[in-house]
């Protein structure tokens, strides 16, 4: 009976011991185990650690409401942040809807707002000859000439006046000569002529390439090699030539290869020069071969060097892009007219004399190789038995 009472008393003491005493014993054991000293620490089984003082318990119980308050404030701040983001998104949506509504109701009111200037617009989408206006020429800086001390007296008929010591080119003269040159380019393209665009200044490569692409011609943006036209049999030896029909289909493989191998290099039917001052050798060769030329003539250039002068500013890339683009569009219109008439059976060009001679020679050789029509051949139905 006494032993059982002692066991019950020890159990009551064990279960009535506060949790802090067990935790304190574990902490003491850990410190003893991790200590580097040689001493050992023993934990008595019958003694327990004293409970914490009342002041420490009051501090622990007071810290719990503080942590709860901090967590509640953090949640409130997060909810406020999400609410602000939602309000901003709702405001953006409302503004977008209001903008669309106003645009839908007022898009037919007021004046038309023109597009802004894009540097590549004149190259990629040049205007047609009928779209050329004085405002467009003025915006493209075609009226700006050189200093009055550098002028050529022969260009006095193209000069409108003087401003700040600089000659101003008449835009009426520029528009008139540009339309005339565009008409020449269109008719040459309509008659299946070869057009050459030349621009050797810095920045003119894209301009001449695009203009030649529109007109279906050729282009040069490098230095002109002297003798390319007058001595083309040597300079252009080995250049590829092809034969086309009225629909611009390649028919070189239809018996024309021997003739093309012996054919001399072609000369252009029209040369368009964007900077005549640097290409006077080219203009001299064209004059020697009776090839018409079109050139941009500034106030310091000689208009007598080209066949169809266009008085304009040759130093501005925007001016050169406008003029070359208009001439390229004119060549495109001429090619469209020629192909449309060719579909209807109207061919606007004739074969060269050497091509006609080659065709006659081929027809005569074909007649000589043709078998004679003997009675035996006729009775066999066109075949020899």
VOGU-3710 file (C-alpha; in Angstrom, 3 decimals, decimal comma):
1> xxxxxxxxxx> 0,000/0,000/0,000  2,816/2,438/0,853  4,604/1,713/-2,423  1,430/2,335/-4,434  0,836/5,642/-2,588  4,423/6,728/-3,373  3,946/5,935/-7,098  0,676/7,953/-7,175  2,402/10,859/-5,458  5,319/10,782/-7,935
11> xxxxxxxxxx> 2,857/10,675/-10,892  0,986/13,699/-9,519  4,280/15,558/-9,175  5,237/14,669/-12,748  1,947/15,813/-14,285  1,707/18,924/-12,137  5,221/20,126/-13,266  4,889/23,121/-15,626  6,158/22,719/-19,236  8,801/25,325/-18,702
21> xxxxxxxxxx> 10,650/23,059/-16,258  11,027/20,309/-18,893  12,144/22,809/-21,453  14,653/24,225/-19,015  16,049/20,775/-18,297  16,444/20,104/-22,057  18,232/23,411/-22,541  20,596/22,608/-19,646  21,325/19,198/-21,159  22,057/20,726/-24,575
31> xxxxxxxxxx> 24,418/23,255/-23,085  26,220/20,533/-21,150  26,462/18,320/-24,247  27,735/21,108/-26,541  30,091/22,574/-23,973  33,812/22,275/-24,705  34,770/22,111/-21,033  35,663/18,845/-19,330  33,029/19,201/-16,632  29,793/17,267/-16,788
41> xxxxxxxxxx> 26,317/18,374/-15,830  23,773/16,064/-14,224  20,040/16,640/-14,230  18,352/15,470/-11,030  15,219/13,467/-11,618  13,424/14,458/-8,437  14,082/18,265/-8,621  12,329/20,562/-11,098  13,225/24,050/-12,352  11,519/26,956/-10,647
51> xxxxxxxxxx> 8,634/28,544/-12,547  9,307/31,855/-14,351  8,640/35,029/-12,411  5,298/36,792/-12,815  6,873/39,759/-14,651  8,249/37,493/-17,449  4,868/35,782/-17,835  3,182/39,162/-18,139  5,675/40,214/-20,836  5,063/37,007/-22,875
61> xxxxxxxxxx> 1,310/37,431/-22,632  1,647/41,088/-23,674  3,780/40,180/-26,734  1,049/37,993/-28,200  -1,404/40,867/-28,871  1,452/42,859/-30,439  2,204/40,057/-32,943  -1,481/39,717/-33,756  -1,735/43,459/-34,309  1,292/43,428/-36,640
71> xxxxxxxxxx> -0,148/40,561/-38,703  -3,499/42,339/-38,947  -1,800/45,552/-40,085  0,194/43,639/-42,744  -2,969/41,997/-44,045  -4,710/45,351/-44,135  -1,802/46,902/-46,066  -1,839/44,026/-48,570  -5,599/44,371/-49,040  -5,189/48,103/-49,528
81> xxxxxxxxxx> -2,463/47,534/-52,135  -4,587/45,068/-54,096  -7,505/47,449/-53,881  -5,366/50,295/-55,275  -4,235/48,129/-58,175  -7,805/47,153/-58,946  -8,885/50,800/-58,849  -6,087/51,743/-61,262  -7,036/48,954/-63,697  -10,697/49,952/-63,494
91> xxxxxxxxxx> -9,760/53,580/-64,172  -7,678/52,590/-67,220  -10,558/50,547/-68,581  -12,995/53,424/-68,068  -10,649/55,869/-69,780  -10,208/53,501/-72,730  -13,952/53,115/-73,138  -14,451/56,886/-72,964  -11,697/57,459/-75,544  -13,205/54,939/-77,972
101> xxxxxxxxxx> -16,659/56,457/-77,528  -15,419/59,981/-78,183  -13,412/58,808/-81,204  -16,420/57,016/-82,658  -18,653/60,063/-82,270  -16,160/62,687/-83,439  -14,115/60,878/-86,129  -16,084/62,570/-88,908  -15,796/66,032/-87,407  -13,060/68,619/-87,829
111> xxxxxxxxxx> -10,178/68,709/-90,325  -8,083/65,838/-91,622  -4,752/65,390/-89,862  -1,988/64,618/-92,334  0,611/61,943/-91,672  3,969/62,904/-90,283  7,114/62,932/-92,381  8,771/59,530/-92,643  12,258/59,583/-94,217  11,800/56,310/-96,140
121> xxxxxxxxxx> 8,295/57,115/-97,384  9,484/58,845/-100,576  11,684/55,853/-101,390  9,268/53,039/-100,581  6,076/54,742/-101,801  6,992/57,593/-104,166  4,251/59,771/-105,665  3,113/59,488/-109,267  3,662/62,359/-111,735  0,074/63,542/-111,353
131> xxxxxxxxxx> 0,509/63,777/-107,555  3,364/66,273/-107,740  2,360/69,601/-106,175  4,187/72,786/-105,297  3,684/72,055/-101,588  5,370/68,680/-101,990  8,271/70,224/-103,880  8,645/72,899/-101,211  8,584/70,330/-98,395  11,224/68,277/-100,227
141> xxxxxxxxxx> 13,637/71,255/-100,327  13,837/71,346/-104,115  13,825/75,170/-104,110  17,132/75,593/-102,253  19,978/76,699/-104,530  23,605/77,621/-103,920  25,314/80,827/-102,919  24,946/83,688/-105,364  28,725/83,694/-105,969  28,569/80,115/-107,332
151> xxxxxxxxxx> 25,713/80,476/-109,775  25,770/79,712/-113,489  24,295/82,621/-115,497  22,633/80,167/-117,883  20,298/79,105/-115,063  18,847/82,570/-114,562  15,575/81,457/-116,200  15,114/78,883/-113,412  15,838/81,235/-110,471  12,961/82,839/-108,615
161> xxxxxxxxxx> 14,926/85,191/-106,381  17,585/85,602/-103,694  17,206/85,155/-99,951  20,061/85,520/-97,443  22,616/85,295/-100,225  21,174/82,020/-101,617  19,389/81,592/-104,935  15,820/80,277/-104,710  14,723/78,002/-107,559  11,276/78,577/-109,031
171> xxxxxxxxxx> 8,989/75,706/-108,075  6,807/76,300/-111,144  9,800/75,614/-113,367  10,701/72,534/-111,325  7,185/71,075/-111,581  7,014/71,833/-115,318  10,331/70,195/-116,187  9,673/67,254/-113,861  6,370/66,458/-115,568  8,021/66,710/-118,973
181> xxxxxxxxxx> 10,819/64,346/-117,932  8,272/61,915/-116,455  6,431/61,894/-119,794  9,691/61,068/-121,594  10,421/58,202/-119,205  6,905/56,802/-119,582  7,071/56,791/-123,390  10,512/55,175/-123,455  9,309/52,454/-121,078  6,170/52,052/-123,203
191> xxxxxxxxxx> 8,378/51,392/-126,254  10,415/48,786/-124,311  13,472/50,983/-123,847  16,306/50,357/-121,389  16,519/53,029/-118,655  19,624/53,586/-116,519  19,521/55,418/-113,150  22,812/56,848/-111,905  23,456/58,354/-108,454  27,004/58,179/-107,120
201> xxxxxxxxxx> 26,770/60,465/-104,096  26,671/59,207/-100,543  23,157/58,169/-99,540  21,779/57,874/-103,081  22,194/54,108/-103,423  18,773/53,233/-101,993  17,165/55,913/-104,138  18,511/54,704/-107,488  17,918/51,039/-106,639  14,261/51,661/-105,804
211> xxxxxxxxxx> 13,706/53,858/-108,875  15,265/51,260/-111,181  13,138/48,555/-109,583  9,963/50,534/-110,285  10,872/51,358/-113,879  12,275/47,902/-114,652  15,654/49,360/-115,569  19,255/49,318/-114,352  21,098/51,338/-111,727  24,610/52,487/-110,830
221> xxxxxxxxxx> 25,488/53,906/-107,416  29,255/53,415/-107,621  31,886/55,335/-109,550  31,287/55,467/-113,274  33,970/53,612/-115,210  34,960/55,678/-118,274  34,329/53,859/-121,524  31,420/51,739/-120,277  29,251/53,033/-123,140  31,712/54,038/-125,841
231> xxxxxxxxxx> 33,934/50,973/-125,315  31,281/48,560/-124,077  32,520/45,724/-126,294  35,552/45,469/-124,024  34,237/46,845/-120,742  31,046/44,753/-120,756  32,459/41,650/-122,384  30,803/38,577/-120,926  27,740/40,446/-119,649  24,587/38,328/-119,667
241> xxxxxxxxxx> 21,899/39,164/-122,227  18,472/37,577/-122,524  15,777/37,577/-125,161  12,185/38,341/-124,160  8,877/38,385/-125,987  6,121/40,994/-125,941  5,032/39,829/-122,460  8,591/40,075/-121,047  8,879/36,284/-120,909  12,387/34,893/-121,268
251> xxxxxxxxxx> 12,753/32,996/-124,567  16,540/32,777/-124,641  16,456/28,974/-124,610  14,247/28,804/-127,692  17,096/28,843/-130,198  18,524/32,294/-129,381  21,571/31,228/-127,391  23,979/31,247/-130,397  22,791/34,714/-131,373  23,121/36,088/-127,815
261> xxxxxxxxxx> 26,665/34,770/-127,495  27,736/36,838/-130,514  25,613/39,876/-129,647  27,379/43,003/-128,379  26,519/44,567/-125,039  23,430/46,757/-124,964  23,513/50,520/-124,534  20,831/52,303/-122,494  18,054/54,151/-124,290  17,793/56,769/-121,519
271> xxxxxxxxxx> 20,139/57,794/-118,699  18,854/59,585/-115,573  21,621/61,254/-113,546  20,964/62,572/-110,025  24,348/64,342/-109,716  25,527/65,573/-113,134  28,486/67,531/-111,733  30,372/64,381/-110,702  29,355/62,388/-113,808  30,391/64,692/-116,627
281> xxxxxxxxxx> 32,304/61,816/-118,254  29,095/59,790/-118,424  27,221/62,723/-119,946  29,942/63,148/-122,564  29,721/59,468/-123,535  25,933/59,687/-123,782  26,234/62,740/-126,038  28,752/60,910/-128,204  26,414/57,916/-128,590  23,287/60,111/-129,028
291> xxxxxxxxxx> 21,650/58,780/-125,848  19,140/61,188/-124,239  19,784/62,151/-120,627  17,796/63,578/-117,711  19,577/65,344/-114,870  18,956/67,436/-111,757  20,376/70,881/-112,480  21,234/73,098/-109,518  22,072/76,785/-109,764  25,811/75,999/-110,120
301> xxxxxxxxxx> 25,428/73,296/-112,821  25,409/73,524/-116,593  21,973/72,788/-118,026  23,409/72,287/-121,518  25,066/69,015/-120,492  21,766/67,099/-120,264  18,938/66,706/-122,741  16,048/67,208/-120,287  17,122/69,317/-117,278  15,142/69,405/-114,020
311> xxxxxxxxxx> 15,989/72,556/-112,015  16,115/71,468/-108,384  18,378/71,033/-105,380  20,830/68,217/-106,078  22,406/68,260/-102,578  19,291/67,212/-100,679  18,573/63,492/-100,458  14,903/64,235/-99,970  14,811/66,205/-103,231  16,672/63,450/-105,092
321> xxxxxxxxxx> 14,364/60,780/-103,652  11,277/62,688/-104,785  12,497/63,258/-108,352  13,867/59,731/-108,807  10,703/58,232/-107,321  8,447/60,208/-109,664  10,507/59,143/-112,688  10,469/55,525/-111,490  6,685/55,629/-111,163  6,487/57,052/-114,684
331> xxxxxxxxxx> 8,487/54,103/-115,999  6,189/51,737/-114,133  3,126/53,302/-115,775  4,733/52,941/-119,208  5,478/49,251/-118,661  1,909/48,624/-117,505  0,542/50,273/-120,636  2,846/48,225/-122,868  1,920/44,898/-121,267  -1,782/45,740/-121,361
341> xxxxxxxxxx> -1,616/46,566/-125,071  0,458/43,433/-125,742  -2,351/41,301/-124,328  -4,687/42,895/-126,858  -2,271/42,106/-129,700  -0,734/45,590/-130,044  3,079/45,503/-129,981  4,672/48,923/-129,682  8,239/47,957/-130,595  10,044/46,307/-133,469
351> xxxxxxxxxx> 12,910/43,860/-133,549  16,422/45,102/-134,231  17,975/44,531/-137,619  20,424/41,956/-136,254  17,580/39,996/-134,652  15,596/40,088/-137,899  18,654/38,906/-139,822  19,155/36,012/-137,394  15,505/34,982/-137,684  15,676/35,045/-141,508
361> xxxxxxxxxx> 18,838/32,990/-141,405  17,220/30,415/-139,128  14,155/30,207/-141,360  16,311/29,642/-144,475  18,295/26,917/-142,740  15,058/25,252/-141,694  13,785/25,241/-145,276  17,004/23,665/-146,533  16,795/20,849/-143,987  13,156/20,166/-144,851
371> xxxxxxxxxx> 12,747/17,036/-147,084  11,570/17,416/-150,666  7,921/16,583/-151,332  8,136/13,699/-153,863  5,090/11,717/-155,019  6,290/8,841/-152,890  6,354/11,130/-149,868  2,863/12,362/-150,661  1,436/8,859/-151,101  2,955/7,780/-147,769
381> xxxxx> 0,973/10,496/-146,002  3,944/12,701/-145,284  6,180/9,833/-144,112  8,671/7,744/-146,009  7,776/4,080/-146,146
//
